[in-house]
Amino acid sequence: MRQVLVLNASYEPLNITTWKRATVLMLKGKAESLEADASRMVRPDTMLPTVIRLRHFVRVPYRELALTRKNILQRDQNSCQYCGYRGDKLSIDHVIPRSRGGLHIWENVTTACFPCNLTKGNRTPQEALMPLKATPRRPLGNLSFEANRHICSGKHNEWKKYVIGWI
């Protein structure tokens, strides 16, 4: 089923929905189509939307993304942040080890392959002479993760200009 990116009136990404729901919002006048798939028609005069924008601003409460192994791996694009290894033998490493006062927070956890994690051990990256490829940071939210997955898979390249600034 085709997915549609829903933007707030301010062009902020809000949600990913089905093409049926997006079409209903457009027909009711609650949204307008910004991008459409010209090869698919919903009705004789309407192309299948891929990005829609709500006509009225919707206030959304802040939702924090849970700190889980799956989310850490996705944030780091399933690659070791020390050597760049991509595969299924990855673990979670604390940049400042917990035994040395490091906290279990987004800014202190990163993805590491087993050899790099063992080599680093109970040291900081500076002490182990193992610089990080990217500084760990807190992701903005669930939607940015999901939208980025769709963009990276090549399904929805047209979403890039609406999502990249918000990731």
N, C-alpha and C positions, 0 to 999 in steps of 0.2 A: 504494500500500500504506500502511495506517495506521501511524503511528509511535507509540511508547510511551516515555514518560520513565521511566527507572529511577532510583530513589532508594536510597541506602544506608540502613542501619538507623537512621542518625542524621539522615535526611531530606536529606542532601547529594546533589545531582544527580550521578549516576555516568555515565550512558550514555543513548543513544537507541537503541531496538531495534525490531524488528518486532512486530506484535501476536501473531504465531504464537509467537515466542520468549517473549514475556511470558506468554502463556497456558500454555505448557509449564512455566515457572517457578512459576506459580500452582498448576497441577495437581499438581506435585511437592511443593508445600508450602514452596518456597524463597522465595516472595514473596506479598504480599497486594495486592489492588487498592485504591487510594485514590480514583481517579476512573475512571469508566466512561462509555461512550457508550450511553445507554439505547436509542437507535434501532437499534443493531446487537447481535445476539446471536451468541455463538460457539457455545454449546450452548443447549438450552432453559432451563437454569437459570443461565447465565453470560453477562453482558454483556461487550462488547468493551472491554478495559481501555485507558485513555489515560495513566494514571500508576500505577506499581506501586512498592512498597517492599520491599526485601529484608528477610528476617526476621533475618539474621545480618550483623554488620558486616564489610565487606570493606575491607582496607587497600589503598589505591591509591598507587603511587609518584607523586611530583610530576613533572609533565611541563610543560615551558615551551613556550609558543606561539611559533612561528617569526616573526621580524620580516620579513614579506614585504609587497609592495605590496598584494596582495589583502587581507591581514589588517588593514593600516593603513586601507584604504578602508572595510572592514566595521566596524572599531572606530569610525570617524568618521561612520558611516552615509551614506557616499557623498556628503558635502557639504563645501564649502569651510569651513574653520574660521575664516576671516576675514570673509567676506561672506555665507555661507549658501547659495551657489550649489549646485544639485543637477543633475548631468548627467554626461556621459561625458568632458568635457574637464577632468579633474582630474589633478593631479600631487602628488608628495610633496615637502614642504618641511621643511627643518631649522630649528627655532625659533631655535637659536643656530647660525649658519652653520658648516659644517665648516671653512671657511677661517679661521674665528676660534676654532677649538678645540672646536667642537660635536661631540658624538659621535653615531654612528648607533645610537641606542638608542630604545626605546619612548617614553621621556619627552622626547625631543628631536625626534621626527618627527610631522608632522601632514599632513592633506590640505589642499591649496590649489588653487584654480582657476588657470589660466594667467595671467590679468591680475593677480590678487593676488600670485602668486609673483613675477612680473616687477616689480611695484610695490615689494614688500618687498625684493627683491634681496638684497644682502649685508649686511643690517641685522637687528637683533633686532626683534621686534614693537613694543617700546617706542620704539625709535629711529624706526621707520617710522610710528608712531602708528596701528598696526593691531592692536588687542587680539584675542586668541583668544576664540572662543565657548566653548571648553572646554579645560581643561588636559590635555595629553597624558599618558596613564598606561598602564602595562602591563596588558593584559587578564589575567584569571585563568586562562583555559584554553580549549581547543577546544570543550568542551561548552557553555560559556556562549555562545559565538558561535553555535553551531548551534541551541541552544534559543531564543536571542533571535531568530534568523531565523524559526523556526517561529511564535513568538508574534507577531512583527511582521506576518507574512503573514496572521494571523487564523486559521490552521489549528488552533492549540492554545492558546486563551486560558486554559484551565484550568491550564496549566503555570505561569502567572505567579506564583501564591502559593508555588510550590515553588522557582522559579529566581531570581526577582528579587533576593533577598538574597545570592545567590552570584555575581551578575554583577559 
